[in-house]
Structure formats: C-alpha cells, structure tokens
C-alpha cells in the first residue's frame, strides 16, 4: 500500500504492476481511475515459451507486455514494483520492457 499510495495510473499512462509467486511471474497494465486492467501477461499465459519463473521467462513477459501496450497505443507507463526490490527478475522484466519500447 505504501507504493500504491504514490503510484497512480491513468488511461494515457497506466500503472505497470508486477507480481511474483513461487512458480510464476505476472505483469499487468492498470488504469486506476476506472479500475480496469488494460492488458496482462504472465508465465502461465498462452504463447509464453517459458512456463516457470526464471530470467528468460521474465524477459519474455516484459517483451510481451510491451507488445500488448503498443497494440493499445500506450508508450509510457508508471512502473509499480510492489513490495519487491528492483533486482533480479523484476529488473530483468523491466529492462526487457524498456528494450521493447515502453518508457518509464
């Protein structure tokens, strides 16, 4: 809640939220004004080559969420790392999304 109190997403600049579980990794683009998820992708989603949480899986999720954002004409986002430190899988996912064209 401490991070989400300051980080808000809009339709033009949605919140890029990341979730890690013991086995999988998920990313969503959220419009907080309307309370709507604009796009989402994870390691369990159809079309993901890596089925587990790993650095290659994080790269794949970052690239796919950037591709989904480009399809909805979204170029800039607000990154919400949640309770996780910005290193390892979270950094890998963010860097691959940046390489694919998302700005944050």
DSSP file (Angstrom, degrees, kcal/mol; ACC not computed):
  #  RESIDUE AA STRUCTURE BP1 BP2  ACC     N-H-->O    O-->H-N    N-H-->O    O-->H-N    TCO  KAPPA ALPHA  PHI   PSI    X-CA   Y-CA   Z-CA
    1    1 A X     >        0   0    0      0, 0.0     4,-1.5     0, 0.0     5,-0.1   0.000 360.0 360.0 360.0 -29.5    0.0    0.0    0.0
    2    2 A X  H  >  +     0   0    0      1,-0.2     4,-0.5     2,-0.2    81,-0.0   0.895 360.0  40.1 -63.9 -39.0    2.9    2.4    0.6
    3    3 A X  H >> S+     0   0    0      1,-0.2     4,-1.9     2,-0.2     3,-1.1   0.916 114.6  51.4 -74.7 -43.6    4.0    2.2   -3.0
    4    4 A X  H 34 S+     0   0    0      1,-0.3    -2,-0.2     2,-0.2    -1,-0.2   0.679  97.5  68.2 -71.8 -16.5    0.4    2.3   -4.5
    5    5 A X  H 3< S+     0   0    0     -4,-1.5    -1,-0.3     1,-0.2    -2,-0.2   0.845 114.1  28.9 -66.5 -32.6   -0.4    5.4   -2.4
    6    6 A X  H << S+     0   0    0     -3,-1.1     2,-0.7    -4,-0.5    -2,-0.2   0.718 110.4  72.8 -99.5 -26.4    2.0    7.4   -4.5
    7    7 A X     <  +     0   0    0     -4,-1.9     2,-0.4    71,-0.0    -1,-0.1  -0.834  59.4 169.4-100.0 115.5    1.9    5.5   -7.8
    8    8 A X        -     0   0    0     -2,-0.7     2,-0.3     6,-0.1    -3,-0.0  -0.951  19.3-146.9-125.6 145.0   -1.3    6.0   -9.8
    9    9 A X        -     0   0    0     -2,-0.4    24,-0.8     6,-0.1    23,-0.7  -0.854  10.8-170.2-112.5 148.4   -2.2    5.0  -13.4
   10   10 A X        -     0   0    0      3,-2.0     5,-0.1    -2,-0.3    22,-0.1  -0.653  42.6 -96.4-120.9-179.4   -4.4    6.7  -15.9
   11   11 A X  S    S+     0   0    0     -2,-0.2     3,-0.4     1,-0.2    -1,-0.0   0.870 126.4  41.1 -68.1 -35.9   -5.7    5.7  -19.3
   12   12 A X  S    S+     0   0    0      1,-0.3    64,-0.5    62,-0.1    63,-0.3   0.825 132.0  24.2 -79.8 -32.3   -2.8    7.5  -21.1
   13   13 A X  S    S-     0   0    0     61,-0.1    -3,-2.0    62,-0.1    -1,-0.3  -0.708  86.1-170.1-134.5  80.2   -0.1    6.4  -18.6
   14   14 A X        -     0   0    0     62,-0.4    64,-2.6    -3,-0.4     2,-0.5  -0.171  29.7 -98.8 -73.5 165.5   -1.2    3.2  -16.9
   15   15 A X  E     -Ab  30  78A   0     15,-2.8    15,-2.7    62,-0.2     2,-1.0  -0.722  27.0-146.1 -84.0 128.3    0.4    1.5  -13.9
   16   16 A X  E     -Ab  29  79A   0     62,-3.5    64,-2.8    -2,-0.5     2,-0.3  -0.822  25.2-169.8 -98.2  95.4    2.7   -1.3  -14.9
   17   17 A X  E     -Ab  28  80A   0     11,-2.2    11,-2.4    -2,-1.0     2,-0.4  -0.679   8.1-158.7 -96.8 141.3    2.2   -3.7  -12.0
   18   18 A X  E     -A   27   0A   0     62,-1.3     2,-0.4    -2,-0.3     9,-0.2  -0.944   6.7-173.0-121.5 139.4    4.4   -6.8  -11.3
   19   19 A X  E     -A   26   0A   0      7,-2.4     7,-2.8    -2,-0.4     2,-0.4  -0.999   3.4-165.8-133.6 131.7    3.5   -9.9   -9.3
   20   20 A X  E     +A   25   0A   0     -2,-0.4     2,-0.2     5,-0.2     5,-0.2  -0.950   7.6 179.0-115.2 137.0    5.8  -12.8   -8.3
   21   21 A X        -     0   0    0      3,-2.7    32,-0.0    -2,-0.4    -2,-0.0  -0.618  49.9 -88.6-116.6-175.1    4.6  -16.1   -7.0
   22   22 A X  S    S+     0   0    0     -2,-0.2    31,-0.1     1,-0.2     3,-0.1   0.819 123.8  15.7 -65.6 -29.2    6.7  -19.2   -6.0
   23   23 A X  S    S+     0   0    0     29,-0.1    30,-1.6     1,-0.1     2,-0.3   0.624 122.8  42.3-119.0 -18.5    6.4  -20.6   -9.6
   24   24 A X        -     0   0    0     28,-0.2    -3,-2.7    29,-0.1     2,-0.4  -0.809  55.7-142.7-135.3 169.8    5.3  -17.8  -11.9
   25   25 A X  E     -A   20   0A   0     -2,-0.3    18,-2.1    -5,-0.2     2,-0.3  -0.999  19.4-173.8-135.5 133.3    5.6  -14.2  -12.8
   26   26 A X  E     -AC  19  42A   0     -7,-2.8    -7,-2.4    -2,-0.4     2,-0.3  -0.929   7.6-168.4-130.6 151.5    2.9  -11.8  -14.0
   27   27 A X  E     -AC  18  41A   0     14,-2.8    14,-2.7    -2,-0.3     2,-0.3  -0.996   8.5-176.6-138.9 142.6    2.6   -8.2  -15.3
   28   28 A X  E     -AC  17  40A   0    -11,-2.4   -11,-2.2    -2,-0.3     2,-0.5  -0.972  24.1-140.2-137.6 151.2   -0.4   -6.0  -15.8
   29   29 A X  E     -AC  16  39A   0     10,-3.0     9,-2.8    -2,-0.3    10,-1.2  -0.973  32.9-170.2-108.3 119.9   -1.2   -2.6  -17.2
   30   30 A X  E     -AC  15  37A   0    -15,-2.7   -15,-2.8    -2,-0.5     2,-0.8  -0.931  25.1-151.5-123.0 132.9   -3.9   -1.0  -14.9
   31   31 A X  E  >> - C   0  36A   0      5,-3.1     5,-1.9    -2,-0.4     4,-1.6  -0.893  14.7-171.9 -96.3 105.9   -6.0    2.2  -15.3
   32   32 A X  T  45S+     0   0    0     -2,-0.8   -22,-0.2   -23,-0.7    -1,-0.1   0.740  77.4  64.1 -75.1 -22.9   -6.6    3.2  -11.6
   33   33 A X  T  45S+     0   0    0    -24,-0.8    -1,-0.2     1,-0.2   -23,-0.1   0.916 119.2  23.9 -66.8 -41.9   -9.1    6.0  -12.5
   34   34 A X  T  45S-     0   0    0     -3,-0.2    -2,-0.2     2,-0.1    -1,-0.2   0.608 104.6-123.6 -96.1 -15.1  -11.6    3.5  -13.9
   35   35 A X  T  <5 +     0   0    0     -4,-1.6     2,-0.4     1,-0.3    -3,-0.2   0.891  63.8 138.6  73.0  40.7  -10.3    0.5  -12.0
   36   36 A X  E   < -C   31   0A   0     -5,-1.9    -5,-3.1     0, 0.0     2,-0.6  -0.935  54.8-132.9-124.2 139.3   -9.7   -1.5  -15.2
   37   37 A X  E     -C   30   0A   0     -2,-0.4    -7,-0.2    -7,-0.2     3,-0.1  -0.825  19.1-171.7 -87.1 120.2   -6.9   -3.9  -16.3
   38   38 A X  E     -     0   0A   0     -9,-2.8     2,-0.3    -2,-0.6    -8,-0.2   0.862  66.1 -10.2 -82.4 -37.9   -5.9   -2.8  -19.8
   39   39 A X  E     -C   29   0A   0    -10,-1.2   -10,-3.0     2,-0.0     2,-0.3  -0.984  61.1-173.7-158.3 153.5   -3.6   -5.8  -20.5
   40   40 A X  E     +C   28   0A   0     -2,-0.3     2,-0.3   -12,-0.2   -12,-0.2  -0.995   4.9 173.4-152.2 148.5   -1.9   -8.6  -18.7
   41   41 A X  E     +C   27   0A   0    -14,-2.7   -14,-2.8    -2,-0.3     2,-0.3  -0.985   6.6 166.0-153.7 148.0    0.6  -11.3  -19.4
   42   42 A X  E >   -C   26   0A   0     -2,-0.3     3,-1.2   -16,-0.3   -16,-0.2  -0.904  53.1 -88.8-151.7 178.8    2.4  -14.0  -17.3
   43   43 A X  T 3  S+     0   0    0    -18,-2.1   -17,-0.1    -2,-0.3     5,-0.1   0.653 125.6  52.6 -72.1 -13.5    4.5  -17.1  -17.5
   44   44 A X  T 3  S+     0   0    0    -19,-0.3    -1,-0.3     2,-0.1     3,-0.1   0.505  87.0 111.9 -94.1  -5.9    1.2  -19.1  -17.5
   45   45 A X  S X  S-     0   0    0     -3,-1.2     3,-1.6     1,-0.1     2,-0.2  -0.273  81.6 -94.1 -69.5 153.7   -0.3  -17.2  -20.4
   46   46 A X  T 3  S+     0   0    0      1,-0.2    -1,-0.1     3,-0.0     3,-0.1  -0.481 111.9  30.6 -66.3 131.7   -0.8  -18.8  -23.8
   47   47 A X  T 3  S+     0   0    0      1,-0.3     2,-0.6    -2,-0.2    -1,-0.2   0.398  83.6 127.0  99.2  -1.1    2.1  -18.1  -26.0
   48   48 A X    <   -     0   0    0     -3,-1.6    -1,-0.3     1,-0.2     9,-0.1  -0.794  45.2-159.9 -91.1 124.8    4.8  -17.9  -23.3
   49   49 A X  S    S+     0   0    0     -2,-0.6     2,-0.5    -3,-0.1    -1,-0.2   0.887  77.3  63.9 -72.6 -38.1    7.6  -20.3  -24.1
   50   50 A X        -     0   0    0      6,-0.1     4,-0.1     1,-0.1    -1,-0.0  -0.765  61.3-172.0 -90.0 127.0    8.9  -20.4  -20.5
   51   51 A X        +     0   0    0     -2,-0.5     2,-0.3    -7,-0.1    -1,-0.1   0.444  64.3  56.7 -98.1  -1.2    6.4  -22.0  -18.1
   52   52 A X  S    S-     0   0    0    -28,-0.1     2,-0.7    -8,-0.0   -28,-0.2  -0.802  95.8 -86.7-126.3 168.5    8.3  -21.2  -14.9
   53   53 A X  S    S+     0   0    0    -30,-1.6     2,-0.3    -2,-0.3   -29,-0.1  -0.662  71.6 125.2 -75.9 114.8    9.7  -18.2  -13.1
   54   54 A X  S  > S-     0   0    0     -2,-0.7     4,-2.4    -4,-0.1     5,-0.2  -0.939  73.9 -93.4-158.3 174.0   13.2  -17.5  -14.5
   55   55 A X  H  > S+     0   0    0     -2,-0.3     4,-2.1     2,-0.2     5,-0.1   0.884 126.0  48.6 -66.9 -36.8   15.2  -14.8  -16.1
   56   56 A X  H  > S+     0   0    0      2,-0.2     4,-2.0     1,-0.2    -1,-0.2   0.877 111.6  50.4 -69.6 -35.4   14.3  -15.9  -19.6
   57   57 A X  H  > S+     0   0    0      2,-0.2     4,-2.4     1,-0.2    -2,-0.2   0.882 109.1  51.7 -65.6 -38.4   10.7  -16.1  -18.5
   58   58 A X  H  X S+     0   0    0     -4,-2.4     4,-2.3     2,-0.2    -2,-0.2   0.888 108.9  50.6 -65.7 -39.4   10.9  -12.6  -17.2
   59   59 A X  H  X S+     0   0    0     -4,-2.1     4,-2.3     2,-0.2    -2,-0.2   0.922 111.0  49.2 -61.9 -44.0   12.4  -11.3  -20.5
   60   60 A X  H  X S+     0   0    0     -4,-2.0     4,-2.4     1,-0.2    -2,-0.2   0.914 111.1  48.5 -62.5 -44.6    9.5  -13.0  -22.4
   61   61 A X  H  X S+     0   0    0     -4,-2.4     4,-2.4     1,-0.2     5,-0.2   0.906 111.7  50.4 -64.4 -41.7    6.9  -11.4  -20.1
   62   62 A X  H  X S+     0   0    0     -4,-2.3     4,-1.7     1,-0.2    -2,-0.2   0.904 112.3  46.3 -62.7 -42.9    8.5   -8.0  -20.4
   63   63 A X  H  X S+     0   0    0     -4,-2.3     4,-2.0     2,-0.2    -2,-0.2   0.906 114.1  47.8 -66.5 -41.6    8.6   -8.2  -24.2
   64   64 A X  H  X S+     0   0    0     -4,-2.4     4,-2.4     2,-0.2    -2,-0.2   0.887 110.4  50.0 -69.9 -38.9    5.0   -9.5  -24.5
   65   65 A X  H  X S+     0   0    0     -4,-2.4     4,-2.0     2,-0.2    -1,-0.2   0.869 111.4  50.2 -68.5 -34.0    3.5   -6.8  -22.1
   66   66 A X  H  X S+     0   0    0     -4,-1.7     4,-2.3    -5,-0.2    -2,-0.2   0.884 110.2  50.7 -67.0 -38.1    5.3   -4.1  -24.1
   67   67 A X  H  X S+     0   0    0     -4,-2.0     4,-1.7     2,-0.2    -2,-0.2   0.905 110.6  48.4 -65.3 -41.9    3.9   -5.6  -27.3
   68   68 A X  H  X S+     0   0    0     -4,-2.4     4,-0.9     2,-0.2    -2,-0.2   0.878 111.0  51.3 -65.0 -37.6    0.4   -5.6  -25.8
   69   69 A X  H ><>S+     0   0    0     -4,-2.0     5,-2.6     1,-0.2     3,-0.7   0.911 107.8  51.4 -66.3 -42.2    0.8   -2.0  -24.7
   70   70 A X  H ><5S+     0   0    0     -4,-2.3     3,-1.4     1,-0.2    -1,-0.2   0.859 105.0  57.5 -62.5 -34.8    1.9   -0.9  -28.2
   71   71 A X  H 3<5S+     0   0    0     -4,-1.7    -1,-0.2     1,-0.3    -2,-0.2   0.759 108.9  45.6 -66.2 -24.4   -1.2   -2.6  -29.6
   72   72 A X  T <<5S-     0   0    0     -4,-0.9    -1,-0.3    -3,-0.7    -2,-0.2   0.175 120.5-109.3-102.2  15.6   -3.3   -0.3  -27.4
   73   73 A X  T < 5S+     0   0    0     -3,-1.4     2,-0.5     1,-0.2    -3,-0.2   0.860  70.2 144.7  58.9  41.4   -1.2    2.8  -28.3
   74   74 A X      < +     0   0    0     -5,-2.6    -1,-0.2    -8,-0.1    -2,-0.1  -0.952  14.5 160.5-110.3 121.8    0.4    3.0  -24.9
   75   75 A X        +     0   0    0     -2,-0.5    28,-2.5   -63,-0.3     2,-0.4   0.720  61.4  46.5-110.1 -32.1    4.0    4.3  -24.9
   76   76 A X  B     +d  103   0B   0    -64,-0.5   -62,-0.4    26,-0.2     2,-0.3  -0.917  61.9 173.4-118.5 142.8    4.6    5.5  -21.4
   77   77 A X        -     0   0    0     26,-2.4     2,-0.6    -2,-0.4   -62,-0.2  -0.879  33.6-117.7-136.4 167.4    3.8    3.7  -18.1
   78   78 A X  E     -b   15   0A   0    -64,-2.6   -62,-3.5    -2,-0.3     2,-0.4  -0.963  35.2-132.2-108.0 120.0    4.3    4.2  -14.4
   79   79 A X  E     -b   16   0A   0     -2,-0.6     2,-0.6    25,-0.3   -62,-0.2  -0.599  20.5-171.0 -81.5 126.8    6.3    1.2  -13.0
   80   80 A X  E     +b   17   0A   0    -64,-2.8   -62,-1.3    -2,-0.4     3,-0.1  -0.913  10.0 176.0-117.3  99.7    4.9   -0.4   -9.8
   81   81 A X    >   -     0   0    0     -2,-0.6     3,-1.4     1,-0.3     2,-0.2   0.584  27.3-158.3 -80.1  -9.7    7.4   -2.9   -8.4
   82   82 A X  T 3   -     0   0    0      1,-0.2    -1,-0.3    -3,-0.1   -63,-0.1  -0.463  60.9 -23.6  69.4-135.4    5.2   -3.5   -5.4
   83   83 A X  T 3  S+     0   0    0     -2,-0.2    -1,-0.2    -3,-0.1     2,-0.2   0.413 112.9 103.9 -90.4   2.2    6.9   -4.9   -2.4
   84   84 A X  S <  S-     0   0    0     -3,-1.4     2,-0.1   -66,-0.2    -3,-0.1  -0.587  73.8-116.2 -90.8 145.5    9.8   -6.4   -4.5
   85   85 A X        -     0   0    0     -2,-0.2     2,-1.8     1,-0.1     5,-0.3  -0.438  32.8-108.7 -72.2 152.5   13.3   -4.9   -4.7
   86   86 A X  S    S+     0   0    0      4,-0.1     2,-0.3    -2,-0.1    -1,-0.1  -0.563  85.8  85.9 -86.3  76.6   14.4   -3.8   -8.2
   87   87 A X  S >  S+     0   0    0     -2,-1.8     3,-1.1     0, 0.0     2,-0.3  -0.963  76.2  12.4-159.6 165.9   16.9   -6.5   -8.9
   88   88 A X  T 3> S+     0   0    0     -2,-0.3     4,-2.1     1,-0.3     5,-0.1  -0.458 128.4   2.9  68.3-125.2   16.9  -10.0  -10.4
   89   89 A X  H 3> S+     0   0    0     -2,-0.3     4,-2.5     1,-0.2    -1,-0.3   0.866 133.7  52.6 -66.5 -38.2   13.7  -11.0  -12.1
   90   90 A X  H <> S+     0   0    0     -3,-1.1     4,-2.3    -5,-0.3    -1,-0.2   0.920 112.0  45.5 -66.1 -43.1   12.0   -7.6  -11.6
   91   91 A X  H  > S+     0   0    0      2,-0.2     4,-2.6     1,-0.2    -1,-0.2   0.884 112.6  51.7 -65.8 -38.9   14.9   -5.7  -13.1
   92   92 A X  H  X S+     0   0    0     -4,-2.1     4,-2.0     2,-0.2    -2,-0.2   0.918 111.1  47.1 -64.0 -44.0   15.1   -8.2  -16.0
   93   93 A X  H  X S+     0   0    0     -4,-2.5     4,-1.8     2,-0.2    -2,-0.2   0.921 114.4  47.1 -63.3 -45.0   11.4   -7.8  -16.7
   94   94 A X  H  X S+     0   0    0     -4,-2.3     4,-2.2     1,-0.2    -2,-0.2   0.907 112.2  49.5 -65.3 -42.6   11.6   -4.0  -16.6
   95   95 A X  H  X S+     0   0    0     -4,-2.6     4,-2.3     1,-0.2    -1,-0.2   0.873 110.5  49.7 -66.9 -36.7   14.7   -3.9  -18.8
   96   96 A X  H  X S+     0   0    0     -4,-2.0     4,-1.5     2,-0.2    -1,-0.2   0.866 110.4  50.9 -70.6 -34.1   13.2   -6.1  -21.5
   97   97 A X  H  <>S+     0   0    0     -4,-1.8     5,-2.2     2,-0.2     4,-0.4   0.890 110.8  49.2 -67.3 -38.2   10.0   -4.0  -21.5
   98   98 A X  H ><5S+     0   0    0     -4,-2.2     3,-1.2     1,-0.2    -2,-0.2   0.911 109.7  51.2 -65.4 -41.9   12.2   -0.9  -22.0
   99   99 A X  H 3<5S+     0   0    0     -4,-2.3    -1,-0.2     1,-0.3    -2,-0.2   0.825 106.3  55.9 -63.9 -31.4   14.1   -2.5  -24.8
  100  100 A X  T 3<5S-     0   0    0     -4,-1.5    -1,-0.3    -5,-0.1    -2,-0.2   0.540 131.6 -88.7 -81.6  -6.1   10.8   -3.4  -26.5
  101  101 A X  T < 5S+     0   0    0     -3,-1.2     2,-0.2    -4,-0.4    -3,-0.2   0.381  80.4 132.9 122.4  -6.6    9.8    0.3  -26.5
  102  102 A X      < -     0   0    0     -5,-2.2     2,-0.5   -26,-0.1    -1,-0.4  -0.558  42.5-146.3 -77.1 143.0    8.0    1.1  -23.2
  103  103 A X  B      d   76   0B   0    -28,-2.5   -26,-2.4    -2,-0.2    -5,-0.0  -0.940 360.0 360.0-113.1 128.6    9.1    4.3  -21.4
  104  104 A X              0   0    0     -2,-0.5   -25,-0.3   -28,-0.2    -1,-0.1   0.240 360.0 360.0-160.8 360.0    9.1    4.6  -17.7
